[in-house]
């Protein structure tokens, strides 16, 4: 991973976004973009990005609260994105094993 680029910048580049703010809210991306984003995030181990980087992406992309570890922030971001793509009732929401206590979907 390019050390000079933030996680958000890297993801914006991977999706071909002209500006980072095109990623501002995941719900504005189409399903194909969300799937591509999920695929790219799955390839990035938690330890490759700092806790700040994961929490920044979690807050910026998903509007979710910060987590206490990089692993928790990464998993929460993956879960939120998965739920946006597949919904919560079609059998895909359990795609990730999550040990986070506060992952209730936004109302």
C-alpha positions as CSV (number, residue, x, y, z in Angstrom):
1,X,0.0,0.0,0.0
2,X,1.3,3.4,-0.9
3,X,2.4,5.0,2.4
4,X,1.8,8.5,1.1
5,X,-1.9,8.0,0.3
6,X,-4.6,7.7,3.0
7,X,-6.9,4.7,2.8
8,X,-9.7,6.9,1.5
9,X,-7.4,8.4,-1.2
10,X,-6.3,4.9,-2.2
11,X,-9.9,3.6,-2.5
12,X,-10.9,6.7,-4.5
13,X,-8.1,6.0,-6.9
14,X,-9.0,2.4,-7.2
15,X,-12.6,3.3,-8.1
16,X,-11.5,5.9,-10.6
17,X,-13.0,8.8,-8.6
18,X,-11.8,12.1,-9.8
19,X,-12.3,13.6,-6.3
20,X,-12.2,11.9,-2.9
21,X,-15.5,13.5,-2.0
22,X,-17.2,11.2,-4.5
23,X,-16.8,8.5,-1.9
24,X,-18.2,10.7,0.9
25,X,-21.2,8.6,1.5
26,X,-21.3,4.9,0.5
27,X,-25.0,5.0,-0.1
28,X,-24.4,7.3,-3.1
29,X,-22.3,4.6,-4.8
30,X,-24.0,2.2,-7.1
31,X,-24.0,-1.5,-6.3
32,X,-21.1,-2.3,-8.7
33,X,-18.9,0.4,-7.1
34,X,-19.8,-0.8,-3.6
35,X,-18.9,-4.4,-4.6
36,X,-15.6,-3.2,-6.0
37,X,-14.9,-1.2,-2.9
38,X,-15.7,-4.2,-0.7
39,X,-13.4,-6.4,-2.8
40,X,-10.6,-3.9,-2.4
41,X,-11.1,-3.5,1.3
42,X,-11.1,-7.3,1.9
43,X,-7.6,-7.4,0.4
44,X,-6.2,-4.9,2.9
45,X,-5.2,-6.5,6.3
46,X,-6.1,-4.5,9.3
47,X,-2.4,-4.1,10.4
48,X,-1.4,-2.4,7.1
49,X,-3.5,0.7,7.9
50,X,-3.2,2.7,11.1
51,X,-6.1,2.8,13.6
52,X,-6.5,6.5,12.5
53,X,-6.7,5.5,8.9
54,X,-9.4,2.8,9.5
55,X,-11.4,5.0,11.8
56,X,-11.2,7.9,9.3
57,X,-12.5,5.6,6.5
58,X,-15.2,4.3,8.8
59,X,-16.4,7.8,9.7
60,X,-16.0,9.3,6.3
61,X,-17.4,6.5,4.2
62,X,-20.0,4.9,6.4
63,X,-20.8,7.7,8.9
64,X,-20.1,5.3,11.8
65,X,-18.4,5.9,15.1
66,X,-14.7,5.3,15.7
67,X,-13.6,1.9,17.0
68,X,-10.9,1.0,19.5
69,X,-8.8,-1.1,17.2
70,X,-7.9,-1.2,13.5
71,X,-9.3,-4.8,13.3
72,X,-12.7,-3.7,14.7
73,X,-12.8,-0.6,12.5
74,X,-12.0,-2.6,9.4
75,X,-14.6,-5.3,10.3
76,X,-17.3,-2.7,11.0
77,X,-16.6,-1.0,7.6
78,X,-16.8,-4.4,5.8
79,X,-20.1,-5.3,7.6
80,X,-21.7,-1.9,6.8
81,X,-20.7,-2.1,3.2
82,X,-21.8,-5.8,2.9
83,X,-25.2,-4.8,4.4
84,X,-25.5,-2.0,1.9
85,X,-24.8,-4.4,-1.0
86,X,-26.7,-7.5,0.1
87,X,-29.2,-6.3,2.6
88,X,-29.6,-8.0,6.0
89,X,-32.2,-10.6,5.1
90,X,-30.8,-12.4,2.1
91,X,-28.4,-14.7,3.8
92,X,-25.3,-12.7,2.9
93,X,-25.1,-10.4,6.0
94,X,-23.2,-13.1,7.9
95,X,-20.5,-13.1,5.3
96,X,-18.0,-11.8,7.9
97,X,-17.5,-13.1,11.4
98,X,-17.7,-10.1,13.6
99,X,-17.0,-9.8,17.3
100,X,-18.1,-6.2,17.6
101,X,-20.8,-5.5,20.2
102,X,-22.3,-2.4,18.7
103,X,-22.9,-3.2,15.0
104,X,-26.6,-2.6,14.9
105,X,-27.7,-1.1,11.5
106,X,-28.6,2.6,11.5
107,X,-32.2,3.3,11.9
